Amino acid sequence: SELRDHPWSYPASTPWRDTLQQSMDKNSKTVEKMIAEGNKFPMNYFYVFTEIQKLLPKDAMIVSEGANTMDIGRSILKNYTGLHRLDAGTFGTMGVGLGFAIAAQMVSPEQRIVCIEGDSAIGFSGMELETIVRFNFPITFIIINN
């Protein structure tokens, strides 16, 4: 009731927001360059994720794991719906991706789950693929081999 009676929002134009926007614009230009240069052998993460993004259904739940796979994937792979991304967060815990994918599929059986794993990350819990096959979960896996 207090928030309703006394609404507050941060002003759209402040020195802090302007500085933040400038930094975001600079980062976007850097990433755009990396995407453009990534279509070589070997491809870089930015190019690969840009191509994956083109194919992902807008309502897909993205499960992501792996150092660069998760971190760079967060900046390129978009979510259009809230609560549609599961990853290890800032701690970067390895071995949680497949368990997250299984749990997501069990909780939301009709949901399209796309699990994007780094080649090292899949090694931490790859045996869970047997569980996924045994229960016939329709999870899509993409393994990034760097």
C-alpha positions, 0 to 999 in steps of 0.5 A: 500500500505504501508503494501504491500511495507513494510511487517512485521511479528513478528518473530516465535521464540522470548522469548515472544513467547517461554514463551507463548508456554510453558504456552499454553502447560501447560494449554493443559496438565491441560485441557487434565487431566480435560477431562479425569477425566470428565467422572464421575457423575456429568460430568464436562464441559470439558468432555461434550464439548469434546463430543459435539465437536465430533458431531458438523459439521465443518461449524456450527455457534456456539452461546454460552452463560453462564458463564462457558458454554461460557468461557470453550466452547471457549477453547474446541469447535473449529471453522474451519471457520471465523465468525462462533462464536457468544457469549457475549464476555468479558463482559459476558452479559446474555440474548443475546444467543437466539437473536444471534441465531435468527439473525444468522439464519435470515441472513444465512438461510442455515447455521447450527446454534448450540446454546449452553446455560448454564441453567441460561443463557437460563432463561434470554431469553428462551421465544425466543424459541417460536419465533424460533418455530413460524418461524420454524428455524432449530436451534439446542439447547444444554442446559448445566445443571450444 
